Amino acid sequence: MTADEKYMRLALREAGRGAERGEVPVGAVVVADGRILGRGHNRPILDGDPTAHAEIVVLRKACAKAGNYRLPGATLYVTIEPCAMCLGAIVLARIDRLVFGALDPKAGAVGSIMTFPFERTNHRLEIEGGVLAEECGQLLRDFFRCRRAAK
């Protein structure tokens, strides 16, 4: 198992915690120098906050732990391609590397419905998608299948 797969599995565990609470199962982990700075999952329903996506939640935790609003040298792992809001926050936090699982054909900002204009920002990051994509996507499909069946 690669380090990317190891941390994505932790993000999947976080996504499962969110699903148990009725949230869309998206999980995220921030790692720097082999140390986990934060773990989080979607919380918009729980928090009554539309910005409480897994990436925002984990960035807040990681920044608090690091004692800095910037996280140079850090990698953010998230189970689905980030939306524009989350990608903007990732850039502002100066994350060095973004690793995501499944593509998001409805809100993804790393190429699915839009491509973030990195050429216009003063920070660029390395992006890798598709890590454990099938597992990440299956978690979402199962969640929504159960929701539809319950209606």
N, C-alpha and C positions, 0 to 999 in steps of 0.2 A: 504494500500500500504506500502510495506517495504521500508526502506531507500535504499536498493539496487535497487529496482524497480524505486524509485523516481529519483535517479541519472542516471539510465540507460535510463529513458525517456528523461532526458536532453541530454544524449549522442545521442539518436535517433533524437532529434531536431537538434543537430549539424550535424548529418549525412544528414539530409534533406537539410540543408544549403549548404552542399557540392554538393549534387545532383543538386540543383538549379544552381550551377555554372559549371555543367558538369563533376564533379568529381565522382568517385565511392563513393557511400554513406556510409562512415564509419565515426563515430563520437566518441569522447572521452571526458571524464571529469576527473579531478583529485580533490579529496576531502581530507582534513585533519582536524580533530577536528570539523566536521560539516561545514567547510568553503570551498567554491569552490576556488581552487587555479588556475584553468585554464580550458578552454573549447576549443575544436578544432575539425577540420574535415580534411579529406584528401585534400591535395593541390599540388600534384606533377605536375599536368598540369598547374595550375595557377602560381606556383613558378618555373616551369622548373627544378624541383628538385626531383629525384627519392626517396630521403629519407623523403620527406614531407608527410609521412603517419600520420594519425590522432594521433597516440600515440606519435610520435616524436614531432609533432606540440604542443600537449598539455603539454608534458614534458618540452619543452622549455619555454612555458608560465608559468607553475607552478614553475619551478626553478627560473625564473626571479622574480616572485612575492614573493617567499619565501626567495630570496637572498642567495640561496644555490644550488649547483648542486646535492645535495642529498635530498631526500624527505622522511625521516623516519616517520613512522606513517601515511603515505598517502595511499589512495586507488585509483587505476586507473580503471575507468569504460570505456569499449570500446564495440562497437556493434558487433564486430566479433573477433574471436580467433586471437591473434597476430601472425605475421610472426616471423621468427628467428631474423631479424634485430631489430624489435620493442621489442621483448622479451629481447634481449641483452641490449637494452637501459633501459628497465624497471628494470632489475637487477642492472645495473650500477647506476641508480638513487636511488637505495635502497627503492623502493616502497615496502610497507609491504603486500599489498593485491591487487590482480588483479581480477576483475570481468568482464567477457565478456558474450556477448549474444550468437550469432550463431557460430557454428563450421565453419572452413574454410577448406574444403577438398582439396583445391589446394595449400595452403600456410601455414596452421596452424602449429604452433610449440609447441602446448601444447598437442599434441597427434594425431592430424589429419594426418599429413604427417611425422612429426618428433616429438620427445620429447626432449625438451631442457635439457641438462645435468646438472641439479641443484646440483647433488651430487658432482660435480667438482668445483662449484663456492663457493665463501666465503659469499654469500648472498642467502638466500632462502625466498620465499614468499608464502603466502597463495593464492591459485587459486580457483576460483569458476566460472564455466561456465554454460551456459544455462539460464541466467536471461533474461527474455523476448525474448528468442531465436526465437520464431515464428515471432514476430514483426520485429526483427532485420533481420532475414533471408528473410522475405517477402519484406522488403524495397530493399534489393539487387536484389531479383528475379524480382521485378517490374521494377527496373532501367534497368537491362539488357534486359528484355523483350521489353521495349520501345526502347532501342538502336537498337536491332535486327530489330524491326518493321520499324524503320526510315531508315534502309539501303536499 
